[in-house]
């Protein structure tokens, strides 16, 4: 169960940050410097920290919901076994949440994430475009956009979960049934 919870946590983390896996090395030094300046204008570190904090709060609920759905969909388990498995999930979640907290609160996390993001922008925008973006993020509407980003990200994640979870639960149920066929 612990291995599954850790795998689910890793999958949820990567799903929340899909762009990090796409970082491209070798960006132009001027573009890299411009992106870093733009990130300062965007208050990227502060906003990413807020987003990570919201993710950290949401993770136990997401894991609880996913695991409960899988347990409830498991036709091999009777009601008592499902109840016992759900109780184990509830016992395990606090320690998993604590482990997630250690990862999310690692002081090097933001630096590593920003280091991975800089080439994404530097390789896809010109220096002039990056400077225009930085000017936008320094404007009142740009500041508002950035201040709302963590809230919108959290609400977007919740909306995605409402849409995806029933579909994922159905798929998991189908997989469980297929696995049990002789």
Buried (B, 14 or more C-beta within 10 A) or exposed (E): EEEBBEEBBEEBBEEBBEEBEEBEEEBBEEBBBBBBEBBEBBBBBEBBBBBBBBBBEBBBEBBBBBBBBBBBBBEEBEEEEBEEBBEBBEEBBEEBBEBBBEEBEEEEBBEEBBEBBBBBBBBEBEBEBBBEBBEBBBEEEBBEBBEEBBEEBBEEBBEEBEEEBEEBBEEBBEEBEEEEEE
